[in-house]
């Protein structure tokens, strides 16, 4: 499912992508490789897999999203990017990140959150 997010990001002119992973990261690394399928195999930017380890005090694996983001801090700090976009990859959708980024910049926002509220009217047995 990471393919959808990577495609949406590349189609929105995002060329530096870090993927935070927790489980099956070897499989993800084999699938994504160097990002060639998304034109992300480049000397500057491209795609990076952020290993699922926090630090010695927190333990070997993060347990929640906040710890996952904490694990990515050094990646973000070492990036030349002006903006950081965080997205889950466990949904199937085409998201127009370029429109969202343009709106974010136009408003001069510090943070922009995009969500869709779903309601379920059917009872599931």
C-alpha positions in Angstrom: 0.0 0.0 0.0 3.0 2.3 0.3 2.9 2.5 -3.5 -0.1 4.8 -3.4 1.5 7.3 -1.0 4.8 7.3 -2.8 3.0 7.9 -6.1 1.0 10.7 -4.6 4.1 12.3 -3.2 6.1 12.1 -6.4 3.1 13.4 -8.4 3.1 16.3 -6.0 6.8 17.1 -6.7 8.0 15.7 -3.4 11.4 14.3 -4.0 12.8 13.5 -0.6 10.9 10.8 1.3 11.6 9.0 4.6 9.6 5.9 5.3 9.2 5.1 9.0 8.6 1.4 9.5 8.1 -0.9 12.4 7.7 -4.5 11.1 8.6 -6.3 8.0 11.1 -3.6 7.1 13.3 -6.0 5.1 10.4 -6.8 2.9 9.7 -3.0 2.5 13.3 -2.4 1.7 13.2 -5.0 -1.0 10.0 -3.6 -2.4 10.9 0.0 -2.4 14.6 -0.6 -3.2 16.1 2.8 -4.1 12.8 4.2 -5.2 13.6 3.6 -8.9 9.9 2.7 -9.7 8.9 6.2 -8.5 11.9 8.1 -10.0 13.4 8.5 -6.5 16.8 6.9 -7.2 18.9 10.0 -7.0 22.0 11.4 -5.3 20.2 14.1 -3.4 16.8 13.4 -1.9 15.2 10.2 -3.0 13.7 7.6 -0.6 15.1 6.5 2.7 13.9 3.7 5.1 14.0 4.8 8.7 14.8 1.8 10.8 12.3 0.8 13.5 14.6 1.6 16.5 14.3 4.4 19.0 17.2 4.6 21.5 18.7 2.6 24.3 16.4 4.1 26.9 13.1 3.5 25.1 13.8 0.0 24.0 14.5 -1.5 20.5 11.1 -0.7 18.9 8.8 2.2 19.2 5.3 1.5 20.6 3.3 4.5 19.3 3.3 7.1 16.6 4.9 9.8 18.7 7.9 7.5 19.4 8.0 6.7 15.7 8.3 10.4 14.9 10.9 10.9 17.6 12.9 8.2 15.8 12.7 10.3 12.6 13.9 13.5 14.2 17.6 13.1 13.2 16.4 12.3 9.6 14.3 15.4 9.5 17.1 17.6 11.1 19.6 16.4 8.5 17.3 17.1 5.6 17.5 20.2 3.5 13.7 20.2 3.1 11.7 23.3 4.0 8.5 21.4 4.9 7.8 18.1 6.4 4.7 16.0 5.4 3.7 13.1 7.5 1.3 10.5 6.0 0.1 7.1 6.9 0.3 4.4 4.2 -2.4 2.1 5.4 -5.2 3.7 3.3 -6.1 3.5 -0.3 -6.6 7.0 -1.7 -5.2 9.5 -4.1 -4.3 12.6 -2.1 -3.4 15.8 -3.8 -0.5 16.7 -1.6 0.6 19.6 -4.0 -2.8 21.3 -3.4 -2.5 20.8 0.3 1.1 22.1 0.4 0.1 25.2 -1.7 -2.8 25.9 0.6 -0.5 25.5 3.6 2.0 28.0 2.2 -0.7 30.4 1.1 -2.1 30.6 4.6 1.3 30.8 6.2 0.3 28.0 8.5 2.6 26.3 11.0 0.8 23.0 10.8 -1.9 21.7 8.5 -3.9 18.6 9.3 -5.9 16.8 6.6 -8.6 14.3 7.6 -11.8 12.8 6.4 -14.5 11.8 8.9 -16.1 8.6 8.1 -19.5 7.5 9.4 -20.7 3.9 9.2 -24.4 3.5 9.0 -24.4 -0.3 8.5 -24.3 -2.7 11.4 -21.5 -5.2 11.0 -22.2 -8.7 12.4 
